[in-house]
Amino acid sequence: MKMEILERDENSLRLRIGGTNAAFMNALRRIILSEVPSMAVDDVVIIENSSTIQDEFLAHRIGLMPLKTDLDTYNLPENCICKSEFGCNLCRASLILDVEAEDHTITVYSGEFKSENPATIPVSGKIPIVKLAPEQKVRLEAYARLGKGEDHARWQPVSMCAYKFRPIVKVDSKHCDLCGACVEICPKNVLLKAGNKVEIKNSDNCTLCQDCMDICKKTPKAVEVVWDENSFIFSLESTGALSPERILSEALNILDGKLKDFLEQFAGKENEK
């Protein structure tokens, strides 16, 4: 299997992966969505809430607030040595919110949470939590822990994770009459009219919609769009809880562990025979 980075920034990653199949790619995608752990608020203790938002709605909003995650410091609750439903400093982090509007209406943002661990904070300080009118107040304690997306979407480390077959776009200059219709209809600007020919600008951006083929009036078609069934474009976008590389690395380690367990069970069954 070959892997090449096409695009990368702080929270997103786009790869070209070859030498594999759709089954492997879908397994990787599903593990990222459901089994790579990340931090999220699981319990909220409301001490005082005089805002117009009910306690349940306030807790729900806080629970969906993505938190920076340190997988090397915290344990999953089920794997922690404390074995306590209340957790300990190895499997739980607490955040405190204590805000009061004095003489004017204010918006309370995620940046106003105070965490006991400076590494476990909201990924952005600009997430709006609640509005407070004059003399209204919110005081609460939020407890965050590691979890998995298979239990609740708040523990998904990605906001997007998808793959597609790698597109293969071909232009037959012998049949092309340079009408330019295929260039104009392409939503991703894959085709470019340059001089006396139509060129392929970036085939990896193709969405495989085949509109360029449908609009071409030539027979046979001057434009052909197909795909390689053993090569893929894989994209993921992190919520900011983990870096894209760490998410991918954790997913591959989880998949590797599952395959090892399967081989051990298979070998055990064979030995029984």
NUFI-31445 format. One record per residue (C-alpha): x, y, z; residue number from 1; residue in three letters. Coordinates in pm, 1 decimal. Example, Ala and Ser with C-alpha at 12.3 -4.5 7.8 and 13.67 -1.06 7.14 Angstrom:
2
+----------+----------+----------+-----+--------+
:        X :        Y :        Z : num : residu :
+----------+----------+----------+-----+--------+
:   1230.0 :   -450.0 :    780.0 :   1 :    ala :
:   1367.0 :   -106.0 :    714.0 :   2 :    ser :
+----------+----------+----------+-----+--------+
% end
This chain:
273
+----------+----------+----------+-----+--------+
:        X :        Y :        Z : num : residu :
+----------+----------+----------+-----+--------+
:      0.0 :      0.0 :      0.0 :   1 :    met :
:    130.0 :    344.3 :    -94.2 :   2 :    lys :
:     28.6 :    668.6 :     76.2 :   3 :    met :
:     88.6 :   1025.2 :    -39.9 :   4 :    glu :
:    -11.4 :   1351.1 :    132.3 :   5 :    ile :
:   -202.3 :   1579.9 :   -103.9 :   6 :    leu :
:   -306.0 :   1852.1 :    140.9 :   7 :    glu :
:   -241.4 :   1911.4 :    508.0 :   8 :    arg :
:   -313.3 :   2187.3 :    757.6 :   9 :    asp :
:   -370.7 :   2211.3 :   1131.3 :  10 :    glu :
:   -704.7 :   2029.5 :   1133.7 :  11 :    asn :
:   -740.5 :   1852.9 :    799.2 :  12 :    ser :
:   -561.4 :   1591.1 :    595.8 :  13 :    leu :
:   -607.6 :   1469.1 :    239.5 :  14 :    arg :
:   -426.9 :   1159.1 :    117.9 :  15 :    leu :
:   -388.7 :    951.9 :   -194.8 :  16 :    arg :
:   -382.9 :    584.5 :    -94.9 :  17 :    ile :
:   -307.1 :    312.0 :   -348.7 :  18 :    gly :
:   -267.4 :    -62.8 :   -348.2 :  19 :    gly :
:   -571.3 :   -140.2 :   -132.3 :  20 :    thr :
:   -947.5 :   -188.6 :   -166.3 :  21 :    asn :
:  -1277.3 :    -36.0 :    -56.5 :  22 :    ala :
:  -1316.0 :   -283.0 :    232.7 :  23 :    ala :
:   -995.0 :   -159.1 :    397.7 :  24 :    phe :
:  -1083.1 :    206.6 :    339.0 :  25 :    met :
:  -1429.9 :    165.0 :    486.8 :  26 :    asn :
:  -1290.1 :    -18.6 :    789.8 :  27 :    ala :
:  -1046.0 :    268.4 :    846.9 :  28 :    leu :
:  -1322.4 :    528.3 :    810.2 :  29 :    arg :
:  -1554.8 :    349.4 :   1053.2 :  30 :    arg :
:  -1280.5 :    307.3 :   1315.5 :  31 :    ile :
:  -1199.2 :    678.9 :   1298.7 :  32 :    ile :
:  -1566.2 :    766.8 :   1347.4 :  33 :    leu :
:  -1647.5 :    517.6 :   1620.4 :  34 :    ser :
:  -1337.9 :    389.9 :   1801.7 :  35 :    glu :
:  -1064.9 :    656.5 :   1816.6 :  36 :    val :
:  -1111.7 :    808.3 :   2166.6 :  37 :    pro :
:  -1127.4 :   1178.9 :   2243.4 :  38 :    ser :
:  -1221.6 :   1401.4 :   2538.0 :  39 :    met :
:  -1570.0 :   1540.5 :   2592.6 :  40 :    ala :
:  -1775.8 :   1660.2 :   2887.9 :  41 :    val :
:  -1983.4 :   1371.1 :   3020.1 :  42 :    asp :
:  -2123.4 :   1506.8 :   3348.2 :  43 :    asp :
:  -2229.3 :   1860.3 :   3440.5 :  44 :    val :
:  -2313.8 :   1973.2 :   3793.3 :  45 :    val :
:  -2523.2 :   2290.3 :   3777.9 :  46 :    ile :
:  -2466.4 :   2494.4 :   4094.5 :  47 :    ile :
:  -2655.0 :   2804.1 :   3981.8 :  48 :    glu :
:  -2827.3 :   2888.7 :   3654.3 :  49 :    asn :
:  -3048.9 :   3196.0 :   3635.0 :  50 :    ser :
:  -3024.9 :   3223.5 :   3255.4 :  51 :    ser :
:  -3322.6 :   3159.7 :   3026.3 :  52 :    thr :
:  -3171.9 :   2830.3 :   2905.7 :  53 :    ile :
:  -3279.6 :   2521.8 :   3100.2 :  54 :    gln :
:  -3015.8 :   2315.8 :   3277.9 :  55 :    asp :
:  -3055.5 :   2022.1 :   3037.7 :  56 :    glu :
:  -3002.1 :   2237.2 :   2727.8 :  57 :    phe :
:  -2703.0 :   2407.3 :   2886.0 :  58 :    leu :
:  -2544.7 :   2070.7 :   2971.3 :  59 :    ala :
:  -2614.2 :   1944.5 :   2618.0 :  60 :    his :
:  -2437.3 :   2243.2 :   2461.2 :  61 :    arg :
:  -2136.9 :   2198.1 :   2687.6 :  62 :    ile :
:  -2121.8 :   1826.4 :   2608.9 :  63 :    gly :
:  -2088.2 :   1899.6 :   2236.6 :  64 :    leu :
:  -1801.1 :   2143.7 :   2293.3 :  65 :    met :
:  -1483.1 :   1977.1 :   2152.2 :  66 :    pro :
:  -1189.5 :   1958.3 :   2392.1 :  67 :    leu :
:   -819.3 :   1924.0 :   2326.8 :  68 :    lys :
:   -724.9 :   1564.2 :   2402.2 :  69 :    thr :
:   -408.4 :   1419.4 :   2554.4 :  70 :    asp :
:   -428.0 :   1045.4 :   2489.4 :  71 :    leu :
:    -94.3 :    986.5 :   2662.5 :  72 :    asp :
:   -213.4 :   1128.5 :   2996.5 :  73 :    thr :
:   -565.8 :    996.4 :   3039.7 :  74 :    tyr :
:   -710.5 :    644.3 :   3042.7 :  75 :    asn :
:  -1044.9 :    527.9 :   2916.7 :  76 :    leu :
:  -1267.5 :    496.1 :   3227.9 :  77 :    pro :
:  -1314.2 :    122.8 :   3173.9 :  78 :    glu :
:   -934.3 :     75.3 :   3162.8 :  79 :    asn :
:   -843.0 :    302.7 :   3455.5 :  80 :    cys :
:   -692.8 :    150.3 :   3769.3 :  81 :    ile :
:   -928.7 :    352.5 :   3992.4 :  82 :    cys :
:  -1231.3 :    142.1 :   3885.5 :  83 :    lys :
:  -1452.4 :    419.9 :   4020.3 :  84 :    ser :
:  -1770.2 :    553.5 :   3864.9 :  85 :    glu :
:  -1663.1 :    902.4 :   3976.6 :  86 :    phe :
:  -1322.1 :    874.9 :   3810.4 :  87 :    gly :
:   -982.6 :   1007.0 :   3915.6 :  88 :    cys :
:   -716.9 :   1242.4 :   3780.4 :  89 :    asn :
:   -602.1 :    965.6 :   3543.6 :  90 :    leu :
:   -937.1 :    930.9 :   3368.1 :  91 :    cys :
:  -1126.0 :   1254.6 :   3433.0 :  92 :    arg :
:  -1066.6 :   1629.1 :   3406.6 :  93 :    ala :
:  -1283.2 :   1899.6 :   3559.3 :  94 :    ser :
:  -1368.2 :   2239.8 :   3414.7 :  95 :    leu :
:  -1536.5 :   2523.0 :   3603.0 :  96 :    ile :
:  -1758.2 :   2798.2 :   3464.8 :  97 :    leu :
:  -1846.2 :   3089.5 :   3692.6 :  98 :    asp :
:  -1979.7 :   3394.4 :   3508.1 :  99 :    val :
:  -2218.9 :   3672.9 :   3605.4 : 100 :    glu :
:  -2366.0 :   3954.8 :   3397.8 : 101 :    ala :
:  -2364.0 :   4270.7 :   3606.4 : 102 :    glu :
:  -2522.8 :   4569.0 :   3432.3 : 103 :    asp :
:  -2542.4 :   4461.9 :   3065.5 : 104 :    his :
:  -2617.1 :   4154.9 :   2853.5 : 105 :    thr :
:  -2317.9 :   3935.0 :   2781.9 : 106 :    ile :
:  -2242.4 :   3622.4 :   2579.1 : 107 :    thr :
:  -2057.2 :   3350.1 :   2765.0 : 108 :    val :
:  -1797.0 :   3177.6 :   2547.4 : 109 :    tyr :
:  -1607.7 :   2850.7 :   2585.9 : 110 :    ser :
:  -1288.1 :   3041.6 :   2661.2 : 111 :    gly :
:  -1427.7 :   3129.3 :   3004.6 : 112 :    glu :
:  -1403.5 :   2769.8 :   3127.4 : 113 :    phe :
:  -1123.2 :   2716.0 :   3379.7 : 114 :    lys :
:   -967.2 :   2370.2 :   3354.5 : 115 :    ser :
:   -769.7 :   2188.6 :   3622.6 : 116 :    glu :
:   -545.4 :   2062.0 :   3340.9 : 117 :    asn :
:   -416.5 :   2332.1 :   3102.9 : 118 :    pro :
:   -390.0 :   2065.9 :   2830.1 : 119 :    ala :
:   -762.9 :   1986.8 :   2849.1 : 120 :    thr :
:   -937.2 :   2300.2 :   2728.8 : 121 :    ile :
:  -1192.4 :   2383.3 :   2457.2 : 122 :    pro :
:  -1037.0 :   2373.7 :   2109.3 : 123 :    val :
:  -1164.8 :   2726.7 :   2055.9 : 124 :    ser :
:  -1238.7 :   3001.8 :   2305.9 : 125 :    gly :
:  -1502.7 :   3151.6 :   2078.2 : 126 :    lys :
:  -1778.6 :   2889.4 :   2102.7 : 127 :    ile :
:  -2094.0 :   3063.0 :   2236.4 : 128 :    pro :
:  -2245.7 :   2881.7 :   2534.8 : 129 :    ile :
:  -2521.7 :   3104.0 :   2675.3 : 130 :    val :
:  -2638.8 :   3465.3 :   2688.1 : 131 :    lys :
:  -2687.5 :   3630.8 :   3023.5 : 132 :    leu :
:  -2905.8 :   3934.7 :   3090.7 : 133 :    ala :
:  -2811.9 :   4179.3 :   3367.5 : 134 :    pro :
:  -2788.2 :   4011.9 :   3710.4 : 135 :    glu :
:  -2812.5 :   3659.9 :   3562.4 : 136 :    gln :
:  -2545.6 :   3407.9 :   3657.5 : 137 :    lys :
:  -2414.9 :   3062.4 :   3567.7 : 138 :    val :
:  -2198.9 :   2852.3 :   3800.1 : 139 :    arg :
:  -2124.0 :   2491.1 :   3718.3 : 140 :    leu :
:  -1866.5 :   2213.8 :   3720.2 : 141 :    glu :
:  -1814.0 :   2003.6 :   3407.0 : 142 :    ala :
:  -1635.9 :   1667.9 :   3412.2 : 143 :    tyr :
:  -1468.7 :   1546.7 :   3093.2 : 144 :    ala :
:  -1348.3 :   1195.5 :   3013.6 : 145 :    arg :
:  -1228.5 :    992.3 :   2720.7 : 146 :    leu :
:  -1493.9 :    818.7 :   2515.8 : 147 :    gly :
:  -1567.2 :    674.6 :   2173.6 : 148 :    lys :
:  -1795.2 :    783.3 :   1893.2 : 149 :    gly :
:  -1977.4 :    449.2 :   1905.1 : 150 :    glu :
:  -2118.0 :    559.2 :   2243.6 : 151 :    asp :
:  -2205.0 :    919.4 :   2149.0 : 152 :    his :
:  -2122.7 :   1161.0 :   1866.8 : 153 :    ala :
:  -1964.2 :   1406.5 :   2112.0 : 154 :    arg :
:  -1664.3 :   1173.2 :   2133.1 : 155 :    trp :
:  -1604.1 :   1163.7 :   1757.7 : 156 :    gln :
:  -1262.2 :   1323.3 :   1691.7 : 157 :    pro :
:  -1358.2 :   1424.4 :   1336.6 : 158 :    val :
:  -1621.6 :   1646.6 :   1183.1 : 159 :    ser :
:  -1571.0 :   1479.7 :    844.7 : 160 :    met :
:  -1415.8 :   1153.6 :    730.4 : 161 :    cys :
:  -1469.6 :   1023.4 :    377.6 : 162 :    ala :
:  -1304.7 :    852.9 :     82.5 : 163 :    tyr :
:  -1365.1 :    815.1 :   -290.0 : 164 :    lys :
:  -1212.6 :    615.8 :   -571.6 : 165 :    phe :
:   -925.6 :    798.8 :   -735.0 : 166 :    arg :
:  -1063.4 :    960.1 :  -1052.8 : 167 :    pro :
:   -903.0 :    904.5 :  -1391.6 : 168 :    ile :
:   -990.5 :   1179.0 :  -1640.8 : 169 :    val :
:   -897.8 :   1151.9 :  -2008.2 : 170 :    lys :
:   -941.8 :   1398.1 :  -2293.4 : 171 :    val :
:   -922.0 :   1274.6 :  -2654.1 : 172 :    asp :
:   -790.0 :   1574.6 :  -2845.6 : 173 :    ser :
:   -867.2 :   1403.7 :  -3178.7 : 174 :    lys :
:  -1242.0 :   1406.5 :  -3110.1 : 175 :    his :
:  -1258.6 :   1731.5 :  -2908.5 : 176 :    cys :
:  -1397.2 :   2031.3 :  -3104.5 : 177 :    asp :
:  -1298.7 :   2281.7 :  -2828.7 : 178 :    leu :
:  -1657.3 :   2385.4 :  -2761.7 : 179 :    cys :
:  -1564.4 :   2438.5 :  -2394.5 : 180 :    gly :
:  -1890.5 :   2297.5 :  -2253.7 : 181 :    ala :
:  -1710.6 :   2038.5 :  -2040.9 : 182 :    cys :
:  -1484.8 :   2307.8 :  -1894.2 : 183 :    val :
:  -1777.7 :   2532.7 :  -1798.4 : 184 :    glu :
:  -1992.6 :   2261.6 :  -1638.3 : 185 :    ile :
:  -1720.6 :   2106.5 :  -1421.3 : 186 :    cys :
:  -1796.9 :   2206.1 :  -1056.8 : 187 :    pro :
:  -1435.5 :   2151.1 :   -945.0 : 188 :    lys :
:  -1254.0 :   2316.5 :  -1237.5 : 189 :    asn :
:  -1077.0 :   1992.2 :  -1324.5 : 190 :    val :
:  -1063.1 :   2083.2 :  -1694.3 : 191 :    leu :
:   -895.9 :   2388.9 :  -1841.5 : 192 :    leu :
:   -918.4 :   2527.5 :  -2193.5 : 193 :    lys :
:   -566.4 :   2627.8 :  -2293.5 : 194 :    ala :
:   -498.6 :   2743.6 :  -2646.6 : 195 :    gly :
:   -614.2 :   2484.8 :  -2896.6 : 196 :    asn :
:   -675.3 :   2201.5 :  -2650.0 : 197 :    lys :
:   -853.1 :   2107.6 :  -2327.2 : 198 :    val :
:   -613.3 :   2014.9 :  -2046.1 : 199 :    glu :
:   -661.5 :   1829.7 :  -1719.6 : 200 :    ile :
:   -585.6 :   2066.7 :  -1432.3 : 201 :    lys :
:   -619.5 :   1835.4 :  -1129.5 : 202 :    asn :
:   -794.7 :   1501.9 :  -1173.3 : 203 :    ser :
:   -786.3 :   1426.6 :   -796.9 : 204 :    asp :
:  -1044.0 :   1704.1 :   -741.7 : 205 :    asn :
:  -1294.6 :   1531.5 :   -970.3 : 206 :    cys :
:  -1617.2 :   1429.0 :   -791.9 : 207 :    thr :
:  -1695.0 :   1157.1 :  -1051.3 : 208 :    leu :
:  -2023.6 :   1329.2 :  -1138.1 : 209 :    cys :
:  -1951.9 :   1270.1 :  -1511.5 : 210 :    gln :
:  -2137.7 :   1588.9 :  -1610.6 : 211 :    asp :
:  -1854.5 :   1663.9 :  -1853.4 : 212 :    cys :
:  -1926.2 :   1335.6 :  -2032.3 : 213 :    met :
:  -2302.0 :   1396.1 :  -2039.1 : 214 :    asp :
:  -2267.8 :   1741.8 :  -2194.6 : 215 :    ile :
:  -2019.8 :   1633.6 :  -2461.5 : 216 :    cys :
:  -2202.9 :   1596.9 :  -2795.3 : 217 :    lys :
:  -1928.2 :   1401.7 :  -2969.1 : 218 :    lys :
:  -1950.9 :   1030.3 :  -3047.2 : 219 :    thr :
:  -1741.8 :    868.9 :  -2911.3 : 220 :    pro :
:  -1708.0 :   1105.9 :  -2615.7 : 221 :    lys :
:  -1408.7 :   1338.8 :  -2621.3 : 222 :    ala :
:  -1398.5 :   1330.2 :  -2239.4 : 223 :    val :
:  -1387.7 :   1013.0 :  -2032.6 : 224 :    glu :
:  -1414.6 :    988.8 :  -1652.8 : 225 :    val :
:  -1349.0 :    652.9 :  -1484.7 : 226 :    val :
:  -1190.0 :    546.5 :  -1156.6 : 227 :    trp :
:   -921.5 :    320.3 :  -1019.2 : 228 :    asp :
:  -1078.8 :     59.0 :   -789.0 : 229 :    glu :
:   -748.0 :      6.7 :   -604.6 : 230 :    asn :
:   -662.1 :    371.0 :   -541.5 : 231 :    ser :
:   -846.2 :    623.1 :   -323.1 : 232 :    phe :
:   -859.2 :    984.8 :   -213.3 : 233 :    ile :
:   -905.9 :    988.3 :    164.7 : 234 :    phe :
:  -1003.6 :   1305.2 :    353.2 : 235 :    ser :
:  -1052.6 :   1374.6 :    721.8 : 236 :    leu :
:  -1117.3 :   1690.8 :    919.3 : 237 :    glu :
:  -1043.0 :   1697.5 :   1291.0 : 238 :    ser :
:  -1262.1 :   1877.8 :   1543.0 : 239 :    thr :
:   -936.9 :   2002.9 :   1692.8 : 240 :    gly :
:   -937.1 :   1745.2 :   1973.4 : 241 :    ala :
:   -650.6 :   1554.7 :   1809.9 : 242 :    leu :
:   -418.1 :   1627.9 :   1520.2 : 243 :    ser :
:   -515.6 :   1457.6 :   1190.0 : 244 :    pro :
:   -195.4 :   1251.2 :   1199.2 : 245 :    glu :
:   -267.8 :   1124.8 :   1551.5 : 246 :    arg :
:   -623.5 :   1030.9 :   1453.8 : 247 :    ile :
:   -499.8 :    831.6 :   1155.0 : 248 :    leu :
:   -221.6 :    669.7 :   1358.2 : 249 :    ser :
:   -460.4 :    565.2 :   1637.1 : 250 :    glu :
:   -708.4 :    423.1 :   1384.8 : 251 :    ala :
:   -438.3 :    214.0 :   1216.8 : 252 :    leu :
:   -318.5 :     84.0 :   1554.4 : 253 :    asn :
:   -674.4 :    -13.4 :   1649.0 : 254 :    ile :
:   -724.1 :   -188.4 :   1314.8 : 255 :    leu :
:   -392.2 :   -369.5 :   1355.9 : 256 :    asp :
:   -499.9 :   -488.0 :   1701.6 : 257 :    gly :
:   -830.0 :   -618.0 :   1566.7 : 258 :    lys :
:   -651.4 :   -812.8 :   1292.9 : 259 :    leu :
:   -409.2 :   -966.0 :   1543.6 : 260 :    lys :
:   -698.0 :  -1072.6 :   1768.1 : 261 :    asp :
:   -874.7 :  -1227.8 :   1470.7 : 262 :    phe :
:   -563.4 :  -1421.6 :   1364.7 : 263 :    leu :
:   -511.9 :  -1549.5 :   1720.3 : 264 :    glu :
:   -873.0 :  -1666.4 :   1743.7 : 265 :    gln :
:   -849.0 :  -1826.8 :   1400.6 : 266 :    phe :
:   -527.3 :  -2005.4 :   1497.6 : 267 :    ala :
:   -691.4 :  -2126.8 :   1819.6 : 268 :    gly :
:   -985.8 :  -2273.2 :   1626.1 : 269 :    lys :
:   -747.7 :  -2447.8 :   1388.2 : 270 :    glu :
:   -554.4 :  -2598.8 :   1679.0 : 271 :    asn :
:   -876.4 :  -2731.7 :   1831.6 : 272 :    glu :
:   -942.4 :  -2923.4 :   1510.9 : 273 :    lys :
+----------+----------+----------+-----+--------+
% end
